[in-house]
Amino acid sequence: MAVRIMIVEDEALIAMDLKNQLRQLGYKVEPVMSSGEEALKNIKKNPPDLLLSDISLSTGMDGIELMKQIRKFSDLPILFLTAHTREYINNKCGKNIADGCLFKPLRRGLLGQTIEEIFSNREKKVKG
């Protein structure tokens, strides 16, 4: 069964590019969410296998707040996509940590590699 990924991205061109890349890599892409609130509601109903979220969303809850809300009820793997610096992300996230972070502009080939690393690292933790 294909890994299901939810994208949270408010820029349509970026969302379309991510969706195409993920499908080419063999992942099943859930409907793209443009807000943190919309994503949170959908995750509670039907959680994906991985969440790929932009940190900065134009309205409402940003990606970091979305992650903090998800961490209250789930250990869902989260991969951030951002134009911010690593220092900014670390300061904003606090103890809540995403599983990975990719920086814009996204280099081809890095998306699939990063997702595989996230699942591999989680598997290693389970095996302990």
HUNOR-V835625 format. One record per residue. PSI is psi in degrees with one decimal (* if undefined). OMEGA is omega in whole degrees, 0 to 359 (* if undefined). D_LAST is the distance of its C-alpha to the last C-alpha in Angstrom with 1 decimal. Layout:
# HUNOR-V835625
((PSI/OMEGA/D_LAST) (PSI/OMEGA/D_LAST))
This chain:
# HUNOR-V835625
((135.0/183/24.8) (144.6/176/25.0) (131.1/180/22.8) (127.0/182/24.9) (133.1/174/25.4) (132.2/176/27.6) (132.0/172/29.5) (105.4/185/31.0) (128.4/182/33.8) (-4.2/176/37.4) (112.4/188/38.9) (-41.9/181/39.9) (-40.5/178/40.1) (-44.5/179/36.6) (-43.5/180/35.2) (-42.0/179/37.2) (-44.5/178/35.9) (-45.0/180/32.2) (-46.2/180/32.9) (-43.8/179/34.5) (-45.1/181/31.8) (-41.9/178/29.1) (-39.9/178/31.3) (-29.1/179/32.0) (-3.5/177/28.3) (9.4/179/28.2) (151.7/174/26.7) (123.9/183/28.5) (122.0/176/29.9) (166.2/176/30.7) (136.4/182/33.9) (135.1/177/33.9) (140.4/181/34.1) (-4.1/178/36.3) (154.6/178/35.4) (-38.7/180/32.5) (-44.6/179/34.2) (-43.5/180/34.7) (-45.1/182/31.1) (-44.3/179/29.8) (-44.5/181/32.2) (-36.0/179/31.0) (-39.1/179/27.3) (-34.5/180/28.0) (-45.6/188/29.9) (81.8/185/27.9) (137.3/175/24.7) (-179.8/176/24.0) (-22.8/180/20.7) (143.4/176/21.1) (127.4/175/23.7) (109.3/187/25.6) (137.5/169/27.8) (147.5/177/30.4) (-43.4/182/30.4) (116.3/176/34.2) (145.2/190/35.8) (-29.2/180/39.6) (151.3/174/39.9) (-142.8/185/38.1) (129.5/176/34.4) (177.9/182/32.7) (-35.8/180/29.3) (-43.8/177/27.8) (-38.2/176/29.3) (-46.6/179/28.1) (-44.9/180/24.5) (-40.2/178/25.1) (-41.1/179/26.6) (-40.9/182/23.9) (-16.1/177/21.2) (-22.2/183/23.3) (-4.2/185/22.4) (153.6/175/19.7) (30.9/180/16.6) (130.0/176/18.4) (132.9/182/17.5) (130.4/177/20.5) (122.1/179/22.1) (149.3/171/25.2) (127.6/187/28.3) (160.5/171/30.7) (-2.3/179/33.7) (165.3/178/32.8) (158.7/178/31.5) (-39.7/180/28.0) (-43.8/178/29.5) (-46.3/181/31.1) (-47.3/180/27.8) (-41.0/179/26.0) (-40.0/182/28.9) (-33.3/186/29.2) (-32.0/184/25.5) (-132.9/181/25.0) (-14.8/177/21.6) (118.0/186/21.2) (132.9/174/19.4) (164.0/180/19.7) (-20.2/181/17.1) (167.0/181/19.8) (129.9/175/23.5) (144.0/185/26.3) (138.7/176/29.7) (142.8/356/33.0) (140.7/185/34.7) (124.6/177/31.9) (135.4/178/31.8) (142.5/177/31.9) (-21.7/184/28.9) (-30.2/183/26.5) (-54.9/180/25.8) (-42.1/180/24.3) (-43.7/182/22.3) (-41.4/179/20.8) (-43.9/178/20.0) (-39.6/178/18.2) (-40.2/179/16.1) (-49.0/181/15.3) (-36.2/177/14.1) (-44.7/179/12.2) (-39.3/179/10.4) (-38.4/179/9.7) (-40.4/179/8.5) (-38.9/179/6.0) (-40.4/180/4.8) (-41.3/180/5.2) (-22.2/173/3.8) (*/*/0.0))
